[in-house]
């Protein structure tokens, strides 16, 4: 698989929680404060986050 295909993958909330170690509430709060990547609407009530943005955010926190 090409790198661009991997980095554009959309992560669902459970995956983001697992990767970051944050709760849904903390993710929501940080997102509202502009300190966490913005979610992407997947239609209906479904949302996700771009894996490239989450990985970048994690990298800046270390």
N, C-alpha and C positions, 0 to 999 in steps of 0.2 A: 504494500500500500504506500502511496506517495505521502510525503510529509504534509502537503497542503490538504489532502483528504483527511488526515488524522486531526489536524489542528482546527478544522472547520466543523468537527463533530459537535453536536448539541448534547449537553449533559442535562439530565433531569435532576430534580431537587435532591433525591436520595443519593445520587452520585456526588453532587456538589457537597452535601453534608458530610459524606464519607471522606472526600478528598481534603476538605478544609478543617474538619473537626468542629465546625460551627453548627449551632442550632438554626432552625428555620427562622426563628424570631431575630436572632443576631444577624443573619444574612439579610433579612428584610430591613432591619434598622440601619446596617452599614450601607446598603444599597440606597436607601432614602437620603442618607448623609453624603452620598457621592463617594463613598470609600470602598465600594465593592462593584464589580462589573454589573451592568444593567442586564436584566433578564430579557429574553426574546419570546414574544408571543408565538405559540405553536397552534393557535386556534382554540376556540372554546375557552375552557379554564386552564388549559395546559400551558406551561411556560418551561423554558430551559435556558441554559447559559452556554456560550461558546467555550469549548475546552481551551482554546488558545488564550482567551481572556482570563479564565480561571487559573491556568498555569502561570500566566504572567503575574497575576495578583499574588499567587502563592510565592513566586520567586522574589517579589518585592518585599515580602513580609519576613523573609529569612535573613 
